């Protein structure tokens, strides 16, 4: 299975094109389903129809609920755990407990993305666990990561509001 990111394959227009010809760009986005709007001084945006965005949200919610339901069944959980290395090849560098923890965190993040619109949680879970797998591949980094901090006070931790 291949997930097509919104990238090189999608069509794009510049922000200048959008400002000069908004009706034409909107019509093109409606025809294509989504259109990348590039901006020289800001992150790219995606222009799509409300129906297209609603379908994407519905798809995410459905997939999230399906995966959560599967995790509640022994055979479903086993199937998800067996499928994980095909989707995320780097999980082979995680031990069994870490793979289970990653799976639970990923499914909870997918649920948060679907139900709360918190899509960054999915990205954060994947990036964090991939970093853990990367550290696990390097014995020196792993030893350093597992070593105590020698009582060094790193200061107060601030939690953003």
C-alpha positions, 0 to 999 in steps of 0.5 A: 500500500502506498500513501500519496503525499500532497507533493510533487504529483499534485498540481500547484499554483502560486499565491500570486496566481490565486490573488490575480485570478481567484475564480479561475484558481477556485474552479481548477481546485474544484475540478482537481479536488485539491490544489497546492498554493505555493507561497514564497514567504510562507508555508504552502496551502491547499485549496479544496472544496468543503465537500472534499475536506468533509470526505477526508475527515470522514475517511480518517474518522472511519479508519480510526474507529475501525483500527480502535475496534480491531485493537479490542479483539485479540486477532485484530490486535495481532493483525495490526501488530503484524502489519506494522512493519510493512507500514513502518519498517523501522519498528523492527528496531523497537522491542515488543513492548515499544511496538505495543506502546507505539501502536497504542499511541498511534491509534490514540493519535489517529483518534484525536486527529479524527475526533478533535482535529488534532492531526499534529498528534499523529505526526508527533507519534510517528516522528518520536517513535522513529527517533527511538528506533534510530537511537536503538540502532546505535549502541552508543546513542542507546547507552547514552540515552539510558544513562542517568543524568548524574543528578544534574538539575536541568531547570524548571520545565515550562508547559505551554498553555 
